[in-house]
Amino acid sequence: MRLDVGGGKKRRKGYTSIDVTDYGEKNIVGDFREMTFNDVSVVRSFFLLEHFGRGEAIKVLQQWHSWIKEGGILWVAVPDFEYICKDFDINPYWITRHTFGSQGEDAWAFHLDGWYEDKIRELFPALGFEIFEIKRFKTRRYLPNIEVRAKKVKPNPEALERYLKKYPN
């Protein structure tokens, strides 16, 4: 099974699509955090992690780790906060929207945390994801993003503890 989590309106061929919204094409409408899957070969999630605060995003990644079979793949994309900051002068209105979300009527339309390459390179292995591809790309209006592909491996609790200590309460 290959899952596309938080895919919005689009349904990707070869994937079971899950989204909390009821618009567009998808296989499952609901909150994925209340679901359980086993033996998933790929979890694909583009532009979802930034909608969670730091602690909740870690729980989400741990949940996906539990779904993915040994050697399976996590494939995610997030706005690249580091390059967003560098590109601010290019188009401050779109950069601000890309950083903080559309902030529409839906509660999910807000971005609650920033992601950048060094953070991903430290956090993902701690949670049991061995990165084998990481690349930057730009979408419409030249907005900077990071795409990551990682293989499921054993988590490193000590590394996670070191990571968490960097964020004082």
C-alpha positions in Angstrom: 0.0 0.0 0.0 1.2 3.5 -0.8 -0.4 6.4 1.0 -0.7 10.1 0.0 -1.5 11.9 3.3 -3.0 15.4 3.2 -3.0 15.5 -0.6 -5.8 18.0 -0.7 -7.9 18.1 -3.9 -5.7 15.8 -6.0 -5.6 12.1 -6.1 -2.3 10.5 -7.2 -2.3 7.4 -9.3 -1.2 4.4 -7.4 -1.8 5.9 -4.0 -4.5 5.7 -1.4 -5.3 9.3 -0.7 -6.3 10.6 2.8 -7.3 14.1 3.6 -9.4 15.8 6.3 -11.3 17.9 3.7 -14.2 16.5 1.8 -13.6 18.3 -1.4 -11.7 16.9 -4.4 -11.0 13.3 -5.2 -9.7 11.0 -2.4 -10.1 7.5 -1.1 -10.5 8.3 2.6 -11.9 11.5 4.2 -10.8 11.9 7.8 -8.1 12.8 10.2 -5.2 10.4 9.5 -4.0 10.8 13.1 -7.0 8.6 14.1 -6.1 5.9 11.6 -3.8 2.9 11.7 -2.1 1.2 8.8 0.3 -1.7 8.6 2.9 -2.7 5.9 2.8 0.6 4.0 5.5 0.8 1.4 5.4 4.6 0.9 4.0 7.5 2.9 3.9 10.5 0.6 3.0 13.9 2.2 3.6 17.2 0.5 3.0 20.4 2.4 1.4 19.0 5.5 4.0 18.9 8.3 4.2 22.7 8.5 0.5 22.7 9.6 1.5 21.1 12.9 3.4 22.6 15.8 6.8 21.1 16.6 5.7 18.5 19.1 2.7 17.3 17.0 4.8 17.1 13.9 7.2 14.7 15.7 4.2 12.6 16.8 3.0 12.6 13.1 6.4 11.4 11.9 6.5 8.7 14.6 3.0 7.6 13.5 4.1 7.3 9.9 7.2 5.4 11.0 4.9 2.8 12.7 2.8 2.4 9.4 5.8 2.0 7.1 7.2 -1.5 6.6 10.9 -2.2 7.1 12.8 -0.6 4.3 9.7 1.4 3.2 9.9 5.1 2.2 8.8 8.4 3.6 8.5 11.1 0.9 7.7 14.6 2.1 7.9 18.2 1.0 7.8 21.3 3.1 8.3 25.0 2.6 12.0 25.8 3.0 12.1 28.3 5.9 15.8 29.1 5.5 15.4 30.1 1.8 12.1 31.8 2.5 14.0 34.2 4.8 16.7 34.7 2.1 14.0 35.4 -0.6 11.8 37.8 1.5 12.7 40.9 -0.6 11.6 39.2 -3.8 7.9 39.1 -3.0 7.1 39.8 0.7 3.4 39.1 0.3 3.8 35.6 -1.2 6.7 34.8 1.0 4.6 35.7 4.1 1.7 33.6 2.8 4.1 30.7 2.1 5.6 31.0 5.6 2.3 31.3 7.6 -0.2 29.6 5.4 -3.2 31.0 3.6 -5.0 31.5 6.9 -8.4 31.0 5.3 -11.6 29.9 7.1 -10.3 26.4 7.7 -8.3 25.7 10.8 -5.7 23.7 8.8 -4.8 26.8 6.7 -2.2 28.0 9.1 1.5 27.0 9.2 2.7 26.4 12.7 6.4 25.5 12.3 9.3 26.2 10.0 11.3 23.4 8.3 14.8 23.7 6.9 17.5 21.4 5.7 19.7 21.2 8.9 16.6 20.5 11.0 15.4 17.7 8.7 18.9 16.2 8.6 19.0 16.1 12.4 15.4 15.1 13.2 14.6 12.5 10.5 17.4 10.1 11.5 16.5 10.5 15.2 13.0 9.4 14.3 14.2 6.4 12.2 14.3 7.8 8.7 17.6 7.5 6.8 17.6 10.3 4.2 18.7 9.2 0.8 17.6 12.2 -1.2 17.0 15.8 -0.2 16.6 18.6 -2.7 15.4 22.1 -3.0 12.8 23.2 -5.5 10.6 26.2 -6.2 6.9 26.2 -6.9 4.6 28.8 -8.3 5.8 32.4 -7.7 9.2 30.9 -7.1 8.5 29.8 -3.6 11.3 27.8 -2.0 10.7 24.2 -0.7 12.5 21.1 0.3 11.7 17.6 -0.8 12.9 14.6 1.2 13.0 10.9 0.6 14.0 8.6 3.4 14.1 4.9 4.2 12.6 3.5 7.4 15.4 2.4 9.8 15.6 2.1 13.6 14.9 5.3 15.6 17.6 6.8 17.7 16.0 8.0 21.0 19.3 9.6 22.3 19.5 11.7 19.1 15.9 12.7 19.5 16.5 13.8 23.1 19.5 15.9 22.0 17.3 17.5 19.3 14.4 18.3 21.7 16.8 20.0 24.2 17.6 22.6 21.5 14.0 24.0 21.9 13.5 25.5 25.4 9.9 25.6 26.6 
